């Protein structure tokens, strides 16, 4: 194969590779109901994925995070932390968003629980 042909084939192959949609590795996916000290029952759904081959600032340490807690009777009362394509890690509460500075996964998890307790009270029991 001539060098010019080889370069064309290599470029086409690289384009296919760079445009492939990589399937993230599911690390955690849980959905649980809790009774809170406020008397509200909330649903907490946590999904954590690890992306491979993605080196983008919106995915710190290649994590894709989608954590949400909402009032079971009034679902628009919620707390959510997530990140997605072209949008770095951020916090939602009732229609408002605030970006979060990434430190590590444990601190982000603790922040999520702190935000839940600020919104709904302390965790009383799992249902």
C-alpha positions as CSV (number, residue, x, y, z in Angstrom):
1,X,0.0,0.0,0.0
2,X,1.3,3.4,-0.9
3,X,2.0,5.9,1.8
4,X,-0.7,8.3,0.7
5,X,-3.3,5.5,0.7
6,X,-2.2,4.4,4.1
7,X,-2.6,7.9,5.5
8,X,-6.1,8.2,4.1
9,X,-7.1,4.8,5.6
10,X,-5.6,5.7,8.9
11,X,-7.4,9.1,9.0
12,X,-10.8,7.4,8.3
13,X,-10.1,4.8,11.0
14,X,-9.2,7.5,13.5
15,X,-12.4,9.4,12.7
16,X,-14.4,6.3,13.4
17,X,-12.6,5.8,16.7
18,X,-12.9,9.4,17.9
19,X,-16.6,9.5,17.0
20,X,-17.5,6.2,18.6
21,X,-19.8,6.5,21.5
22,X,-18.1,4.8,24.4
23,X,-20.3,2.9,26.8
24,X,-19.7,4.1,30.4
25,X,-19.0,1.5,33.2
26,X,-21.8,1.5,35.7
27,X,-20.3,1.7,39.2
28,X,-23.5,2.3,41.2
29,X,-27.2,2.6,40.6
30,X,-29.6,2.7,43.6
31,X,-33.1,4.0,44.2
32,X,-34.4,4.1,47.7
33,X,-37.1,5.7,49.8
34,X,-36.4,7.4,53.1
35,X,-38.5,8.9,55.8
36,X,-37.0,12.2,56.8
37,X,-37.2,14.1,60.2
38,X,-39.4,16.7,58.4
39,X,-42.0,13.9,58.0
40,X,-41.5,13.9,54.2
41,X,-40.8,10.7,52.3
42,X,-38.1,11.2,49.7
43,X,-36.8,9.2,46.9
44,X,-33.0,9.1,46.5
45,X,-31.6,7.8,43.2
46,X,-27.9,7.7,42.8
47,X,-26.1,6.7,39.5
48,X,-22.4,6.8,39.2
49,X,-20.6,5.9,36.0
50,X,-16.9,5.8,34.9
51,X,-16.2,6.9,31.4
52,X,-13.1,5.6,29.7
53,X,-11.1,7.4,27.0
54,X,-12.8,10.7,27.8
55,X,-10.5,13.5,29.0
56,X,-13.0,16.3,29.5
57,X,-13.2,18.9,32.3
58,X,-16.9,18.3,32.9
59,X,-16.1,14.7,33.9
60,X,-13.6,14.9,36.8
61,X,-11.6,11.8,37.2
62,X,-13.8,10.4,34.3
63,X,-16.9,10.3,36.6
64,X,-20.4,10.9,35.3
65,X,-22.6,11.7,38.2
66,X,-26.4,11.8,38.4
67,X,-27.7,12.0,42.0
68,X,-31.2,13.2,42.8
69,X,-33.4,13.3,45.9
70,X,-37.0,14.5,45.7
71,X,-40.2,14.6,47.7
72,X,-42.2,11.6,46.8
73,X,-45.5,13.6,47.0
74,X,-44.2,16.8,45.4
75,X,-41.4,15.7,43.0
76,X,-40.4,19.2,42.0
77,X,-39.1,19.7,45.5
78,X,-35.7,18.3,44.8
79,X,-31.9,18.3,45.2
80,X,-29.7,17.1,42.4
81,X,-26.0,17.0,41.6
82,X,-25.0,16.0,38.2
83,X,-22.7,16.6,35.2
84,X,-23.0,16.0,31.5
85,X,-21.6,16.8,28.1
86,X,-20.4,20.4,28.1
87,X,-21.6,21.1,31.6
88,X,-19.4,20.6,34.6
89,X,-20.5,19.3,38.0
90,X,-23.4,21.4,39.3
91,X,-26.1,21.4,42.0
92,X,-29.8,21.9,41.3
93,X,-32.4,23.0,43.8
94,X,-35.9,23.9,42.7
95,X,-34.9,25.3,39.3
96,X,-31.7,27.0,40.4
97,X,-28.2,25.8,39.5
98,X,-24.8,26.4,41.1
99,X,-21.5,25.0,39.8
100,X,-19.5,22.8,42.3
101,X,-15.7,22.8,42.6
102,X,-14.5,19.3,42.3
103,X,-12.3,18.0,45.1
104,X,-12.9,14.3,45.1
105,X,-15.8,11.7,45.0
106,X,-16.1,11.4,48.7
107,X,-16.5,15.1,49.3
108,X,-19.0,15.4,46.5
109,X,-21.0,12.5,48.0
110,X,-20.9,14.2,51.5
111,X,-22.1,17.5,49.9
112,X,-25.0,15.7,48.3
113,X,-26.1,14.3,51.7
114,X,-25.6,17.7,53.3
115,X,-27.8,19.3,50.7
116,X,-30.5,16.6,51.2
117,X,-30.5,17.2,55.0
118,X,-30.7,21.0,54.5
119,X,-33.7,20.5,52.3
120,X,-35.6,17.7,53.9
121,X,-34.2,17.2,57.4
122,X,-32.3,14.2,58.9
123,X,-32.6,10.7,57.6
124,X,-34.9,8.8,60.0
125,X,-35.2,5.4,58.3
126,X,-35.1,3.6,55.0
127,X,-38.5,2.4,53.7
